[in-house]
Amino acid sequence: MRRLLVAAVLLGMLGGCASTPPSVGEPAPTLDDPKQESAYLSVLDRYSDRKEIYDGFDTRVFAGATLQTPTFREARIHRRAIFQTLPAAKVEQLLAEEMSEAEKFHEFFLAVHVNDYRYDDFAHRNSIWRIALVTSAGEITPMEIRRLGRSDLNVRAYYPYASLFWVTYRVRFPKAFANGQPVIPEGTEQVMLRVASSLGNAELKVHAR
C-alpha cells in the first residue's frame, strides 16, 4: 500500500499539473489544547491569505502572507510562550519588542513555493517581482525585503501554510507616505499585498485590524 501511495505521488509530480505544492515531512506542530489551537488559527486566518499564480493548468507560484498586526504579534508570542514554556518576564519582553516593531513598520511574513528556482529572487535588487502594499490611500513598495530562509517545523508552528521547502521572507513597508499621510488610514478594514511579475500576479487580501 505504501509503495502504491509513493508511486501515485511521483506520477502526480511528473505529470506537471499539480494544484498543490509537494508536501513532505511531518505535520506542523500544534498546541495540546484544542481550544488554544483553534483560537490561534482563527487569528492567523484573519490576517493571512494564500494565492497561486497559474500557467494554464500548472501552478508557477504558491504564495502565503500574514500581516504582522499587533493582535497577531501578541497571539504569536503567546503561542511561542506555550511551546517553549517561557517565563512571564520573557513573554513581557518579547511583547514589548514586537509592539515596538509594529510601531515602526507595516510588516508581512511572506512564504512562497516557486516551481522554477530561477524565479525565487524576491529579495534581489533586480528581482522580476514587484511587491506593493495597496490600501485605500494608495500603494507603496517595500523599504525592505529580507530572505529568512526555507520553512521548517519551527516556522510551520506559527505559519502552517508554509509547507516544507517553501522559502520565507520578511517584507517591511513604511508607516507613512513621503507626504506624511498614513499608508493604512485609521479605520481601514482590509489591505492587499500584491506580488506581480511577467509570470502573473497574486493579490493577497488580509484584515488590517
SULCOR-V330329 format. One line per field, one symbol per residue. ss: DSSP state (H for helix, E for strand, - for the rest). psi: psi as a letter, one per 30 degrees, with the letter a starting at -180 (. if undefined). burial: # if it has 9 or more other ideal C-beta (glycine too) atoms within 8 Angstrom, else .. Layout:
ss->???
psi->???
burial->???
This chain:
ss->-HHHHHHHHHHHHHH------------------HHHHHHHHHHHHH-EEEEEEEE--EEEEEEEEEE--HHHHHHHHHHHHHHH---HHHHHHHHHHHHHHHHHEEEEEEEEEE--HHH----------EEEEEE--EEEE--EEEEEEE--HHHH----------EEEEEEEE-E-----E-------EEEEEEEE--EEEEEEEE--
psi->eeeeeeeeeeeeeffggkfklkjlallkkllejeeeeeeeeeeeeegllkllkljbflkekkkkkkkileeeeeeeeeeeeeeghkleeeeeeeeeeeeeeffeljkkkkkkjkejffgihefkehkfkkkkkkaffalklkfkjkkfakkaeeefffiffilkflkklkjkllfllfgfkkejlkfkeklkjkjkaffalkjjklkf.
burial->...........##....#..#.........#....##.###.##.#########...############.#############..#...##..##..##.##..##########....#.##....#.#######.#..#.#..###...#.#.######.##############.#....####..#..#######.##.###.###.
